């Protein structure tokens, strides 16, 4: 919410619609305040009907960013910070998250 990360999951696999669905239902939705608006980029799996429906069924709204808009996608800024810290510490992503450095 705002610029604070609050529903973080680390997956050591390629993300597809099944993995994203599990993340939305098990990590994101349980911690969202009522009537939240979820902003997503245009990744194909974000637009899968089952994912949209589970968000709507939980009384939230879904909005999509314009095509290729990394400046509007705040998570891109957080990933840039994480990558910078990862390089500075010379560690892998698992260690970075374990240290709560993100």
Biopython code that builds the backbone (N, CA, C, O; Angstrom):
import numpy as np
from Bio.PDB.StructureBuilder import StructureBuilder

atoms = [
    (1, "UNK", "N", (0.852, -1.160, 0.000)),
    (1, "UNK", "CA", (0.000, 0.000, 0.000)),
    (1, "UNK", "C", (0.899, 1.223, 0.000)),
    (1, "UNK", "O", (1.859, 1.313, 0.765)),
    (2, "UNK", "N", (0.576, 2.131, -0.847)),
    (2, "UNK", "CA", (1.474, 3.257, -1.010)),
    (2, "UNK", "C", (2.778, 2.752, -1.580)),
    (2, "UNK", "O", (2.800, 2.139, -2.647)),
    (3, "UNK", "N", (3.867, 3.006, -0.873)),
    (3, "UNK", "CA", (5.177, 2.539, -1.328)),
    (3, "UNK", "C", (5.717, 1.438, -0.434)),
    (3, "UNK", "O", (6.905, 1.119, -0.499)),
    (4, "UNK", "N", (4.869, 0.853, 0.399)),
    (4, "UNK", "CA", (5.280, -0.186, 1.326)),
    (4, "UNK", "C", (4.946, -1.554, 0.766)),
    (4, "UNK", "O", (3.812, -1.803, 0.354)),
    (5, "UNK", "N", (5.930, -2.444, 0.750)),
    (5, "UNK", "CA", (5.667, -3.827, 0.359)),
    (5, "UNK", "C", (5.068, -4.540, 1.568)),
    (5, "UNK", "O", (5.607, -4.446, 2.671)),
    (6, "UNK", "N", (3.964, -5.249, 1.374)),
    (6, "UNK", "CA", (3.324, -5.880, 2.521)),
    (6, "UNK", "C", (2.899, -7.311, 2.262)),
    (6, "UNK", "O", (2.528, -8.005, 3.209)),
    (7, "UNK", "N", (2.934, -7.777, 1.057)),
    (7, "UNK", "CA", (2.569, -9.163, 0.751)),
    (7, "UNK", "C", (3.663, -9.723, -0.140)),
    (7, "UNK", "O", (3.520, -9.779, -1.361)),
    (8, "UNK", "N", (4.748, -10.132, 0.479)),
    (8, "UNK", "CA", (5.939, -10.538, -0.263)),
    (8, "UNK", "C", (6.038, -12.054, -0.290)),
    (8, "UNK", "O", (5.872, -12.724, 0.729)),
    (9, "UNK", "N", (6.310, -12.577, -1.469)),
    (9, "UNK", "CA", (6.568, -14.000, -1.628)),
    (9, "UNK", "C", (7.775, -14.178, -2.530)),
    (9, "UNK", "O", (7.922, -13.457, -3.516)),
    (10, "UNK", "N", (8.624, -15.108, -2.213)),
    (10, "UNK", "CA", (9.815, -15.389, -3.007)),
    (10, "UNK", "C", (9.642, -16.765, -3.634)),
    (10, "UNK", "O", (9.483, -17.763, -2.931)),
    (11, "UNK", "N", (9.674, -16.810, -4.951)),
    (11, "UNK", "CA", (9.480, -18.051, -5.676)),
    (11, "UNK", "C", (10.733, -18.359, -6.469)),
    (11, "UNK", "O", (11.215, -17.514, -7.222)),
    (12, "UNK", "N", (11.261, -19.554, -6.311)),
    (12, "UNK", "CA", (12.461, -19.967, -7.027)),
    (12, "UNK", "C", (12.069, -20.805, -8.246)),
    (12, "UNK", "O", (12.675, -21.836, -8.535)),
    (13, "UNK", "N", (11.048, -20.336, -8.943)),
    (13, "UNK", "CA", (10.556, -21.004, -10.143)),
    (13, "UNK", "C", (10.062, -19.939, -11.103)),
    (13, "UNK", "O", (9.910, -18.775, -10.732)),
    (14, "UNK", "N", (9.812, -20.342, -12.335)),
    (14, "UNK", "CA", (9.204, -19.399, -13.275)),
    (14, "UNK", "C", (7.754, -19.161, -12.863)),
    (14, "UNK", "O", (7.040, -20.094, -12.497)),
    (15, "UNK", "N", (7.338, -17.921, -12.926)),
    (15, "UNK", "CA", (5.971, -17.575, -12.557)),
    (15, "UNK", "C", (5.059, -17.801, -13.752)),
    (15, "UNK", "O", (5.330, -17.329, -14.856)),
    (16, "UNK", "N", (3.977, -18.526, -13.516)),
    (16, "UNK", "CA", (2.945, -18.721, -14.536)),
    (16, "UNK", "C", (1.604, -18.435, -13.876)),
    (16, "UNK", "O", (1.560, -18.008, -12.722)),
    (17, "UNK", "N", (0.527, -18.662, -14.585)),
    (17, "UNK", "CA", (-0.784, -18.318, -14.030)),
    (17, "UNK", "C", (-1.118, -19.138, -12.781)),
    (17, "UNK", "O", (-1.774, -18.621, -11.878)),
    (18, "UNK", "N", (-0.690, -20.383, -12.706)),
    (18, "UNK", "CA", (-0.980, -21.200, -11.524)),
    (18, "UNK", "C", (-0.231, -20.681, -10.292)),
    (18, "UNK", "O", (-0.802, -20.585, -9.205)),
    (19, "UNK", "N", (1.032, -20.352, -10.468)),
    (19, "UNK", "CA", (1.829, -19.833, -9.352)),
    (19, "UNK", "C", (1.284, -18.464, -8.928)),
    (19, "UNK", "O", (1.173, -18.179, -7.735)),
    (20, "UNK", "N", (0.949, -17.630, -9.900)),
    (20, "UNK", "CA", (0.418, -16.305, -9.586)),
    (20, "UNK", "C", (-0.935, -16.413, -8.885)),
    (20, "UNK", "O", (-1.201, -15.670, -7.940)),
    (21, "UNK", "N", (-1.782, -17.321, -9.334)),
    (21, "UNK", "CA", (-3.084, -17.540, -8.691)),
    (21, "UNK", "C", (-2.878, -17.925, -7.225)),
    (21, "UNK", "O", (-3.553, -17.400, -6.339)),
    (22, "UNK", "N", (-1.946, -18.842, -6.978)),
    (22, "UNK", "CA", (-1.666, -19.263, -5.602)),
    (22, "UNK", "C", (-1.171, -18.086, -4.771)),
    (22, "UNK", "O", (-1.563, -17.936, -3.614)),
    (23, "UNK", "N", (-0.319, -17.258, -5.345)),
    (23, "UNK", "CA", (0.192, -16.091, -4.631)),
    (23, "UNK", "C", (-0.927, -15.102, -4.311)),
    (23, "UNK", "O", (-0.997, -14.571, -3.202)),
    (24, "UNK", "N", (-1.790, -14.861, -5.275)),
    (24, "UNK", "CA", (-2.905, -13.928, -5.059)),
    (24, "UNK", "C", (-3.834, -14.447, -3.966)),
    (24, "UNK", "O", (-4.221, -13.693, -3.074)),
    (25, "UNK", "N", (-4.193, -15.730, -4.027)),
    (25, "UNK", "CA", (-5.168, -16.273, -3.081)),
    (25, "UNK", "C", (-4.583, -16.528, -1.697)),
    (25, "UNK", "O", (-5.288, -16.388, -0.697)),
    (26, "UNK", "N", (-3.303, -16.900, -1.621)),
    (26, "UNK", "CA", (-2.721, -17.294, -0.338)),
    (26, "UNK", "C", (-1.882, -16.201, 0.331)),
    (26, "UNK", "O", (-1.710, -16.212, 1.550)),
    (27, "UNK", "N", (-1.362, -15.257, -0.461)),
    (27, "UNK", "CA", (-0.489, -14.233, 0.105)),
    (27, "UNK", "C", (-1.132, -12.850, 0.046)),
    (27, "UNK", "O", (-1.161, -12.140, 1.051)),
    (28, "UNK", "N", (-1.643, -12.465, -1.109)),
    (28, "UNK", "CA", (-2.130, -11.101, -1.290)),
    (28, "UNK", "C", (-3.511, -10.850, -0.682)),
    (28, "UNK", "O", (-3.662, -9.987, 0.183)),
    (29, "UNK", "N", (-4.496, -11.586, -1.125)),
    (29, "UNK", "CA", (-5.874, -11.323, -0.688)),
    (29, "UNK", "C", (-6.053, -11.376, 0.834)),
    (29, "UNK", "O", (-6.775, -10.544, 1.383)),
    (30, "UNK", "N", (-5.422, -12.325, 1.531)),
    (30, "UNK", "CA", (-5.629, -12.355, 2.985)),
    (30, "UNK", "C", (-5.167, -11.095, 3.731)),
    (30, "UNK", "O", (-5.645, -10.835, 4.835)),
    (31, "UNK", "N", (-4.260, -10.318, 3.158)),
    (31, "UNK", "CA", (-3.751, -9.149, 3.885)),
    (31, "UNK", "C", (-4.256, -7.818, 3.330)),
    (31, "UNK", "O", (-3.930, -6.763, 3.874)),
    (32, "UNK", "N", (-5.037, -7.851, 2.270)),
    (32, "UNK", "CA", (-5.537, -6.607, 1.679)),
    (32, "UNK", "C", (-6.654, -5.996, 2.518)),
    (32, "UNK", "O", (-7.518, -6.709, 3.027)),
    (33, "UNK", "N", (-6.632, -4.671, 2.659)),
    (33, "UNK", "CA", (-7.776, -4.012, 3.282)),
    (33, "UNK", "C", (-9.004, -4.167, 2.376)),
    (33, "UNK", "O", (-8.869, -4.371, 1.170)),
    (34, "UNK", "N", (-10.175, -4.072, 2.952)),
    (34, "UNK", "CA", (-11.413, -4.215, 2.177)),
    (34, "UNK", "C", (-11.464, -3.197, 1.043)),
    (34, "UNK", "O", (-10.976, -2.074, 1.168)),
    (35, "UNK", "N", (-12.061, -3.618, -0.056)),
    (35, "UNK", "CA", (-12.289, -2.753, -1.216)),
    (35, "UNK", "C", (-11.008, -2.152, -1.794)),
    (35, "UNK", "O", (-10.996, -0.985, -2.183)),
    (36, "UNK", "N", (-9.948, -2.925, -1.851)),
    (36, "UNK", "CA", (-8.686, -2.452, -2.420)),
    (36, "UNK", "C", (-8.737, -2.476, -3.940)),
    (36, "UNK", "O", (-9.513, -3.217, -4.544)),
    (37, "UNK", "N", (-7.897, -1.650, -4.539)),
    (37, "UNK", "CA", (-7.708, -1.662, -5.983)),
    (37, "UNK", "C", (-6.327, -2.250, -6.236)),
    (37, "UNK", "O", (-5.326, -1.730, -5.743)),
    (38, "UNK", "N", (-6.274, -3.327, -7.000)),
    (38, "UNK", "CA", (-5.020, -4.002, -7.312)),
    (38, "UNK", "C", (-4.572, -3.566, -8.697)),
    (38, "UNK", "O", (-5.279, -3.773, -9.683)),
    (39, "UNK", "N", (-3.391, -2.961, -8.764)),
    (39, "UNK", "CA", (-2.816, -2.525, -10.031)),
    (39, "UNK", "C", (-1.836, -3.592, -10.507)),
    (39, "UNK", "O", (-0.946, -4.012, -9.767)),
    (40, "UNK", "N", (-2.014, -4.019, -11.748)),
    (40, "UNK", "CA", (-1.103, -5.018, -12.316)),
    (40, "UNK", "C", (-0.628, -4.558, -13.679)),
    (40, "UNK", "O", (-1.286, -3.778, -14.367)),
    (41, "UNK", "N", (0.548, -5.072, -14.049)),
    (41, "UNK", "CA", (1.007, -4.783, -15.399)),
    (41, "UNK", "C", (0.310, -5.744, -16.360)),
    (41, "UNK", "O", (-0.613, -6.457, -15.967)),
    (42, "UNK", "N", (0.739, -5.765, -17.582)),
    (42, "UNK", "CA", (0.025, -6.523, -18.608)),
    (42, "UNK", "C", (0.595, -7.908, -18.884)),
    (42, "UNK", "O", (0.456, -8.426, -19.992)),
    (43, "UNK", "N", (1.233, -8.508, -17.888)),
    (43, "UNK", "CA", (1.689, -9.882, -18.058)),
    (43, "UNK", "C", (0.476, -10.753, -18.390)),
    (43, "UNK", "O", (-0.598, -10.578, -17.815)),
    (44, "UNK", "N", (0.653, -11.671, -19.298)),
    (44, "UNK", "CA", (-0.457, -12.502, -19.772)),
    (44, "UNK", "C", (-1.184, -13.193, -18.619)),
    (44, "UNK", "O", (-2.414, -13.235, -18.595)),
    (45, "UNK", "N", (-0.431, -13.732, -17.668)),
    (45, "UNK", "CA", (-1.084, -14.477, -16.578)),
    (45, "UNK", "C", (-1.849, -13.561, -15.634)),
    (45, "UNK", "O", (-2.729, -14.037, -14.917)),
    (46, "UNK", "N", (-1.551, -12.275, -15.604)),
    (46, "UNK", "CA", (-2.328, -11.353, -14.770)),
    (46, "UNK", "C", (-3.762, -11.220, -15.263)),
    (46, "UNK", "O", (-4.670, -10.932, -14.483)),
    (47, "UNK", "N", (-3.961, -11.430, -16.553)),
    (47, "UNK", "CA", (-5.286, -11.216, -17.141)),
    (47, "UNK", "C", (-6.124, -12.491, -17.246)),
    (47, "UNK", "O", (-7.209, -12.478, -17.828)),
    (48, "UNK", "N", (-5.627, -13.575, -16.690)),
    (48, "UNK", "CA", (-6.389, -14.828, -16.729)),
    (48, "UNK", "C", (-7.702, -14.641, -15.966)),
    (48, "UNK", "O", (-7.718, -14.060, -14.881)),
    (49, "UNK", "N", (-8.780, -15.128, -16.528)),
    (49, "UNK", "CA", (-10.121, -14.929, -15.967)),
    (49, "UNK", "C", (-10.233, -15.409, -14.519)),
    (49, "UNK", "O", (-10.859, -14.740, -13.697)),
    (50, "UNK", "N", (-9.636, -16.558, -14.198)),
    (50, "UNK", "CA", (-9.757, -17.087, -12.831)),
    (50, "UNK", "C", (-9.089, -16.166, -11.816)),
    (50, "UNK", "O", (-9.556, -16.052, -10.683)),
    (51, "UNK", "N", (-8.010, -15.515, -12.209)),
    (51, "UNK", "CA", (-7.321, -14.590, -11.305)),
    (51, "UNK", "C", (-8.148, -13.328, -11.124)),
    (51, "UNK", "O", (-8.318, -12.849, -10.003)),
    (52, "UNK", "N", (-8.658, -12.792, -12.214)),
    (52, "UNK", "CA", (-9.518, -11.620, -12.113)),
    (52, "UNK", "C", (-10.741, -11.928, -11.237)),
    (52, "UNK", "O", (-11.134, -11.118, -10.398)),
    (53, "UNK", "N", (-11.327, -13.098, -11.444)),
    (53, "UNK", "CA", (-12.547, -13.455, -10.723)),
    (53, "UNK", "C", (-12.315, -13.623, -9.227)),
    (53, "UNK", "O", (-13.144, -13.187, -8.428)),
    (54, "UNK", "N", (-11.215, -14.238, -8.832)),
    (54, "UNK", "CA", (-10.967, -14.439, -7.396)),
    (54, "UNK", "C", (-10.744, -13.090, -6.705)),
    (54, "UNK", "O", (-11.108, -12.921, -5.541)),
    (55, "UNK", "N", (-10.156, -12.145, -7.410)),
    (55, "UNK", "CA", (-9.972, -10.801, -6.854)),
    (55, "UNK", "C", (-11.322, -10.102, -6.706)),
    (55, "UNK", "O", (-11.600, -9.498, -5.670)),
    (56, "UNK", "N", (-12.141, -10.182, -7.718)),
    (56, "UNK", "CA", (-13.472, -9.568, -7.683)),
    (56, "UNK", "C", (-14.344, -10.231, -6.616)),
    (56, "UNK", "O", (-15.069, -9.548, -5.893)),
    (57, "UNK", "N", (-14.274, -11.556, -6.517)),
    (57, "UNK", "CA", (-15.057, -12.280, -5.507)),
    (57, "UNK", "C", (-14.666, -11.895, -4.083)),
    (57, "UNK", "O", (-15.467, -12.012, -3.155)),
    (58, "UNK", "N", (-13.419, -11.432, -3.919)),
    (58, "UNK", "CA", (-12.953, -10.998, -2.599)),
    (58, "UNK", "C", (-13.269, -9.514, -2.368)),
    (58, "UNK", "O", (-12.778, -8.912, -1.414)),
    (59, "UNK", "N", (-14.089, -8.933, -3.246)),
    (59, "UNK", "CA", (-14.557, -7.543, -3.134)),
    (59, "UNK", "C", (-13.465, -6.510, -3.390)),
    (59, "UNK", "O", (-13.450, -5.442, -2.778)),
    (60, "UNK", "N", (-12.558, -6.839, -4.296)),
    (60, "UNK", "CA", (-11.513, -5.905, -4.701)),
    (60, "UNK", "C", (-11.687, -5.594, -6.183)),
    (60, "UNK", "O", (-12.436, -6.269, -6.890)),
    (61, "UNK", "N", (-10.986, -4.567, -6.638)),
    (61, "UNK", "CA", (-11.020, -4.204, -8.050)),
    (61, "UNK", "C", (-9.656, -4.455, -8.675)),
    (61, "UNK", "O", (-8.636, -4.440, -7.987)),
    (62, "UNK", "N", (-9.645, -4.686, -9.981)),
    (62, "UNK", "CA", (-8.406, -4.880, -10.729)),
    (62, "UNK", "C", (-8.297, -3.771, -11.767)),
    (62, "UNK", "O", (-9.251, -3.489, -12.492)),
    (63, "UNK", "N", (-7.140, -3.154, -11.831)),
    (63, "UNK", "CA", (-6.830, -2.169, -12.867)),
    (63, "UNK", "C", (-5.488, -2.571, -13.473)),
    (63, "UNK", "O", (-4.643, -3.163, -12.802)),
    (64, "UNK", "N", (-5.305, -2.243, -14.743)),
    (64, "UNK", "CA", (-4.073, -2.587, -15.435)),
    (64, "UNK", "C", (-3.333, -1.329, -15.863)),
    (64, "UNK", "O", (-3.937, -0.351, -16.303)),
    (65, "UNK", "N", (-2.023, -1.374, -15.726)),
    (65, "UNK", "CA", (-1.195, -0.267, -16.176)),
    (65, "UNK", "C", (-1.196, -0.202, -17.696)),
    (65, "UNK", "O", (-1.462, -1.207, -18.356)),
    (66, "UNK", "N", (-0.903, 0.958, -18.257)),
    (66, "UNK", "CA", (-0.753, 1.029, -19.714)),
    (66, "UNK", "C", (0.386, 0.105, -20.159)),
    (66, "UNK", "O", (1.301, -0.176, -19.385)),
    (67, "UNK", "N", (0.327, -0.353, -21.381)),
    (67, "UNK", "CA", (1.364, -1.233, -21.913)),
    (67, "UNK", "C", (2.732, -0.576, -21.768)),
    (67, "UNK", "O", (2.895, 0.615, -22.032)),
    (68, "UNK", "N", (3.691, -1.358, -21.352)),
    (68, "UNK", "CA", (5.067, -0.933, -21.095)),
    (68, "UNK", "C", (5.130, 0.416, -20.396)),
    (68, "UNK", "O", (5.338, 1.459, -21.017)),
    (69, "UNK", "N", (4.940, 0.359, -19.080)),
    (69, "UNK", "CA", (4.969, 1.579, -18.271)),
    (69, "UNK", "C", (5.753, 1.350, -16.980)),
    (69, "UNK", "O", (5.195, 1.490, -15.891)),
    (70, "UNK", "N", (7.050, 0.997, -17.083)),
    (70, "UNK", "CA", (7.814, 0.699, -15.869)),
    (70, "UNK", "C", (7.889, 1.871, -14.889)),
    (70, "UNK", "O", (8.036, 1.659, -13.686)),
    (71, "UNK", "N", (7.790, 3.105, -15.392)),
    (71, "UNK", "CA", (7.833, 4.251, -14.481)),
    (71, "UNK", "C", (6.596, 4.335, -13.596)),
    (71, "UNK", "O", (6.647, 4.917, -12.512)),
    (72, "UNK", "N", (5.486, 3.759, -14.050)),
    (72, "UNK", "CA", (4.256, 3.764, -13.258)),
    (72, "UNK", "C", (4.137, 2.545, -12.359)),
    (72, "UNK", "O", (3.278, 2.504, -11.478)),
    (73, "UNK", "N", (4.987, 1.557, -12.573)),
    (73, "UNK", "CA", (4.916, 0.302, -11.845)),
    (73, "UNK", "C", (5.893, 0.358, -10.673)),
    (73, "UNK", "O", (7.088, 0.121, -10.850)),
    (74, "UNK", "N", (5.394, 0.668, -9.483)),
    (74, "UNK", "CA", (6.255, 0.870, -8.316)),
    (74, "UNK", "C", (7.092, -0.346, -7.969)),
    (74, "UNK", "O", (8.179, -0.198, -7.411)),
    (75, "UNK", "N", (6.621, -1.537, -8.282)),
    (75, "UNK", "CA", (7.408, -2.728, -7.965)),
    (75, "UNK", "C", (8.708, -2.737, -8.752)),
    (75, "UNK", "O", (9.706, -3.286, -8.286)),
    (76, "UNK", "N", (8.712, -2.136, -9.940)),
    (76, "UNK", "CA", (9.943, -2.060, -10.731)),
    (76, "UNK", "C", (11.004, -1.258, -9.975)),
    (76, "UNK", "O", (12.189, -1.583, -10.042)),
    (77, "UNK", "N", (10.587, -0.220, -9.263)),
    (77, "UNK", "CA", (11.529, 0.583, -8.483)),
    (77, "UNK", "C", (12.083, -0.237, -7.311)),
    (77, "UNK", "O", (13.271, -0.159, -6.999)),
    (78, "UNK", "N", (11.215, -1.020, -6.669)),
    (78, "UNK", "CA", (11.668, -1.865, -5.557)),
    (78, "UNK", "C", (12.633, -2.940, -6.047)),
    (78, "UNK", "O", (13.630, -3.232, -5.387)),
    (79, "UNK", "N", (12.337, -3.528, -7.209)),
    (79, "UNK", "CA", (13.256, -4.539, -7.753)),
    (79, "UNK", "C", (14.600, -3.906, -8.094)),
    (79, "UNK", "O", (15.640, -4.534, -7.896)),
    (80, "UNK", "N", (14.598, -2.690, -8.596)),
    (80, "UNK", "CA", (15.857, -1.991, -8.890)),
    (80, "UNK", "C", (16.662, -1.798, -7.602)),
    (80, "UNK", "O", (17.878, -1.988, -7.598)),
    (81, "UNK", "N", (15.988, -1.423, -6.509)),
    (81, "UNK", "CA", (16.670, -1.267, -5.219)),
    (81, "UNK", "C", (17.230, -2.602, -4.745)),
    (81, "UNK", "O", (18.365, -2.670, -4.273)),
    (82, "UNK", "N", (16.442, -3.653, -4.870)),
    (82, "UNK", "CA", (16.884, -4.984, -4.440)),
    (82, "UNK", "C", (18.099, -5.437, -5.235)),
    (82, "UNK", "O", (19.050, -5.973, -4.666)),
    (83, "UNK", "N", (18.074, -5.227, -6.546)),
    (83, "UNK", "CA", (19.203, -5.630, -7.393)),
    (83, "UNK", "C", (20.459, -4.847, -7.035)),
    (83, "UNK", "O", (21.561, -5.395, -7.059)),
    (84, "UNK", "N", (20.301, -3.583, -6.708)),
    (84, "UNK", "CA", (21.438, -2.752, -6.311)),
    (84, "UNK", "C", (22.048, -3.268, -5.004)),
    (84, "UNK", "O", (23.268, -3.389, -4.890)),
    (85, "UNK", "N", (21.197, -3.569, -4.022)),
    (85, "UNK", "CA", (21.676, -4.106, -2.752)),
    (85, "UNK", "C", (22.322, -5.462, -2.945)),
    (85, "UNK", "O", (23.340, -5.765, -2.323)),
    (86, "UNK", "N", (21.732, -6.283, -3.809)),
    (86, "UNK", "CA", (22.277, -7.613, -4.096)),
    (86, "UNK", "C", (23.688, -7.497, -4.654)),
    (86, "UNK", "O", (24.585, -8.233, -4.243)),
    (87, "UNK", "N", (23.887, -6.571, -5.595)),
    (87, "UNK", "CA", (25.224, -6.360, -6.168)),
    (87, "UNK", "C", (26.186, -5.842, -5.108)),
    (87, "UNK", "O", (27.325, -6.301, -5.026)),
    (88, "UNK", "N", (25.734, -4.886, -4.293)),
    (88, "UNK", "CA", (26.609, -4.295, -3.281)),
    (88, "UNK", "C", (27.049, -5.326, -2.238)),
    (88, "UNK", "O", (28.191, -5.305, -1.777)),
    (89, "UNK", "N", (26.142, -6.217, -1.874)),
    (89, "UNK", "CA", (26.457, -7.233, -0.867)),
    (89, "UNK", "C", (27.117, -8.467, -1.477)),
    (89, "UNK", "O", (27.717, -9.273, -0.766)),
    (90, "UNK", "N", (27.002, -8.608, -2.787)),
    (90, "UNK", "CA", (27.570, -9.779, -3.451)),
    (90, "UNK", "C", (26.891, -11.071, -3.025)),
    (90, "UNK", "O", (27.547, -12.102, -2.879)),
    (91, "UNK", "N", (25.579, -11.019, -2.828)),
    (91, "UNK", "CA", (24.854, -12.204, -2.373)),
    (91, "UNK", "C", (23.767, -12.580, -3.373)),
    (91, "UNK", "O", (23.487, -11.835, -4.312)),
    (92, "UNK", "N", (23.160, -13.740, -3.161)),
    (92, "UNK", "CA", (22.063, -14.136, -4.046)),
    (92, "UNK", "C", (20.730, -13.640, -3.467)),
    (92, "UNK", "O", (20.680, -13.111, -2.357)),
    (93, "UNK", "N", (19.681, -13.818, -4.223)),
    (93, "UNK", "CA", (18.361, -13.304, -3.841)),
    (93, "UNK", "C", (17.859, -13.926, -2.542)),
    (93, "UNK", "O", (17.267, -13.229, -1.718)),
    (94, "UNK", "N", (18.084, -15.225, -2.345)),
    (94, "UNK", "CA", (17.623, -15.881, -1.121)),
    (94, "UNK", "C", (18.230, -15.223, 0.118)),
    (94, "UNK", "O", (17.527, -14.973, 1.097)),
    (95, "UNK", "N", (19.518, -14.946, 0.077)),
    (95, "UNK", "CA", (20.183, -14.317, 1.221)),
    (95, "UNK", "C", (19.667, -12.896, 1.412)),
    (95, "UNK", "O", (19.429, -12.462, 2.539)),
    (96, "UNK", "N", (19.498, -12.187, 0.326)),
    (96, "UNK", "CA", (18.997, -10.820, 0.400)),
    (96, "UNK", "C", (17.647, -10.772, 1.114)),
    (96, "UNK", "O", (17.439, -9.934, 1.991)),
    (97, "UNK", "N", (16.730, -11.669, 0.742)),
    (97, "UNK", "CA", (15.419, -11.693, 1.381)),
    (97, "UNK", "C", (15.510, -12.203, 2.815)),
    (97, "UNK", "O", (14.786, -11.726, 3.690)),
    (98, "UNK", "N", (16.394, -13.169, 3.062)),
    (98, "UNK", "CA", (16.551, -13.699, 4.423)),
    (98, "UNK", "C", (17.053, -12.615, 5.375)),
    (98, "UNK", "O", (16.714, -12.619, 6.558)),
    (99, "UNK", "N", (17.855, -11.695, 4.863)),
    (99, "UNK", "CA", (18.371, -10.595, 5.685)),
    (99, "UNK", "C", (17.378, -9.462, 5.821)),
    (99, "UNK", "O", (17.649, -8.471, 6.499)),
    (100, "UNK", "N", (16.209, -9.603, 5.171)),
    (100, "UNK", "CA", (15.195, -8.544, 5.156)),
    (100, "UNK", "C", (15.778, -7.222, 4.685)),
    (100, "UNK", "O", (15.493, -6.161, 5.240)),
    (101, "UNK", "N", (16.596, -7.312, 3.653)),
    (101, "UNK", "CA", (17.267, -6.125, 3.129)),
    (101, "UNK", "C", (16.454, -5.440, 2.036)),
    (101, "UNK", "O", (16.858, -4.383, 1.551)),
    (102, "UNK", "N", (15.340, -6.003, 1.641)),
    (102, "UNK", "CA", (14.565, -5.433, 0.547)),
    (102, "UNK", "C", (13.521, -4.495, 1.101)),
    (102, "UNK", "O", (12.755, -3.905, 0.340)),
]
sb = StructureBuilder()
sb.init_structure("model")
sb.init_model(0)
sb.init_chain("A")
sb.init_seg("    ")
for serial, (resi, resn, name, xyz) in enumerate(atoms, 1):
    if name == "N":
        sb.init_residue(resn, " ", resi, " ")
    sb.init_atom(name, np.array(xyz, "f"), 0.0, 1.0, " ", f" {name:<3s}", serial, name[0])
structure = sb.get_structure()
